[in-house]
Amino acid sequence: MDINKTRVPMRELPVEDRIKKFDEVPLGYTEEQAIAEAGRCIQCNNAPCIRDCPVKIDIKTFLKQVAEGKFKEAFLTLKKDNPIPAIAGRVCPQESQCESVCTLGKIGDAANIGKLESFAADWARKNNVREEFDIEEKPQKVAVIGTGPASISCAVDLRKNGYKVTMYEALHKAGGVLQYGIPEFRLPRDVVDDELSYLTDIGVDIRLNRIIGQNVSFEELRSEYDAIFIGTGAGAPLFLGIDGEKLNGVYSANEFLIRVNLMKAYKFPQYDTPIKVKDKVGVIGAGNVAMDAARSALRLGAEVHVLYRRTKNEAPARKEELRHAIEEGINFVELVAPKRILGKDGWVKGIELIKMKLGEPDSSGRPRPVPIDVSEFTMDLDTVVVALGTKPNRLFLSRTPELKTTKKGVITVDDALATNIEGVFAGGDAISGGSTVIHALGEGRKAAKSIDAYLSDKGKTGSV
Ligand SMILES: Cc1cc2nc3c(=O)[nH]c(=O)nc-3n(C[C@H](O)[C@H](O)[C@H](O)COP(=O)(O)OP(=O)(O)OC[C@H]3O[C@@H](n4cnc5c(N)ncnc54)[C@H](O)[C@@H]3O)c2cc1C
């Protein structure tokens, strides 16, 4: 058997075009390219790709179907286990999941599973292919709080199982981070809107502008529904706690990205949310969120510096995002930690940094950054974006004091994702404090199974 060890390359928007606009960077496979790339899969017996996929997509079958040109069947295989394949194909860290264990990867490039996933889902969208199934209606009602990936997969599985599902979303658009966080150059909004429209197609009721704990109480939901799923995410930013963080021109990455993505600040004044990005922007952190903020700032016309306490090799961002950021001209200032943000007349004018070196590995397995004595230096900056991670928003939790949380402020759940309140389940970033789209999807599916078992056991309707 002839094995092609090299991936079929994917076309991308040329750098000079991408840095001026928010258009998607990877341009997708053509049908011929997809068939050739999927045909590289050797259909190995043990299929470790399926084992390591958090939602257990039948990757082996879907690749075979693409290789045979059966794109509709490939899409339906994906959709059985993943309600949002066009999104997941674009943003999942496949390189550390399915692709990292691909048997082909031992002798050459792993199969390009992510890009083939988005290819099949895009093909279905263009050809109006929808998954069809019969729903056997059940009398019980389930409320889902939030509309991010965890809530999406939970709502879809419950609805397919016949439950009446109502989703409550605080914002004016559904999708969670997919809508307000990840920029369009990685995840175009027509893709998000299309995959979300599937929820309403199958009868999920999505209610926007409903903040549970503020304009709708948790008690109201408990009295109206037979079970509840909490997928409220982790939207509250972490800050450094250093001097100068309150200066004008300092943003949390969340605020920065919400302004840019959800409120379309990059189209100001056509849209009425402005964003002040002056000449030199410093982004603190090197995860996906930091790369999204840095690449957005670049597209708004800034000179961008990523300030990171380790080196690029240890950066937690996806490899593709790092490569794109470097190609686009973002400067990485490695081995530095911020000491204080400097200001003038209430506005950022620079940052004081301390140099670091790499030490012994810490609990993450990466070398610990160690400060070097008397190594402070300053850098001129006009804007600082802090991208250090997030934690669950206190608003919902403070209004539900009976819900048990850990010291870190995430919701406590058991193995079935049940909280301490009967009939109330939780998943996604609300229980992890920040993870990935595919893990959130996996937890949403797991919670849907537990809710089904709980309601089947209960066998009757009634409030939670
Ligand atoms: C900028 C950014 C980039 C990322 N990039 C990637 C990536 O490339 N790949 C990847 O796998 N992961 C990425 N992640 C992480 C990933 O997006 C999250 O792990 C995932 O979205 C978590 O899903 P979730 O459903 O738990 O929560 P979320 O997506 O956060 O959704 C929670 C939803 O609940 C709503 N909500 C909160 N409180 C209430 C309330 N009281 N009432 C009603 N609604 C409420 C929120 O408005 C939100 O819409 C990124 C995260 C960010 C912020």
The ligand as a Gaussian input file, in Angstrom:
#p B3LYP/6-31G(d) Opt

LIG

0 1
 C      -11.105000      34.562000      22.948000
 C      -11.207000      33.088000      23.167000
 C      -10.650000      32.229000      22.241000
 C      -10.746000      30.856000      22.418000
 N      -10.224000      30.043000      21.449000
 C      -10.421000      28.710000      21.538000
 C       -9.982000      27.846000      20.491000
 O       -9.387000      28.239000      19.509000
 N      -10.245000      26.511000      20.619000
 C      -10.914000      26.002000      21.687000
 O      -11.167000      24.798000      21.713000
 N      -11.303000      26.789000      22.711000
 C      -11.086000      28.141000      22.666000
 N      -11.503000      28.948000      23.685000
 C      -12.165000      28.338000      24.848000
 C      -13.618000      27.940000      24.517000
 O      -14.217000      28.922000      23.721000
 C      -14.414000      27.705000      25.799000
 O      -13.783000      26.660000      26.527000
 C      -15.866000      27.297000      25.480000
 O      -16.526000      28.300000      24.731000
 C      -16.645000      27.045000      26.781000
 O      -17.975000      26.791000      26.466000
 P      -19.155000      27.032000      27.524000
 O      -20.408000      26.618000      26.830000
 O      -18.816000      26.382000      28.794000
 O      -19.161000      28.595000      27.823000
 P      -19.225000      29.923000      26.943000
 O      -18.835000      29.689000      25.533000
 O      -18.470000      30.927000      27.728000
 O      -20.759000      30.304000      26.983000
 C      -21.405000      30.681000      28.173000
 C      -22.637000      31.468000      27.834000
 O      -23.418000      31.638000      29.016000
 C      -23.939000      32.943000      29.035000
 N      -24.262000      33.289000      30.421000
 C      -23.405000      33.495000      31.443000
 N      -24.079000      33.800000      32.570000
 C      -25.398000      33.780000      32.256000
 C      -26.586000      34.020000      32.990000
 N      -26.551000      34.342000      34.283000
 N      -27.780000      33.927000      32.343000
 C      -27.834000      33.589000      31.010000
 N      -26.732000      33.362000      30.275000
 C      -25.531000      33.443000      30.885000
 C      -22.821000      33.778000      28.457000
 O      -23.300000      35.037000      27.988000
 C      -22.328000      32.882000      27.331000
 O      -23.032000      33.122000      26.128000
 C      -11.389000      30.335000      23.565000
 C      -11.900000      31.199000      24.535000
 C      -11.823000      32.563000      24.349000
 C      -12.401000      33.489000      25.389000

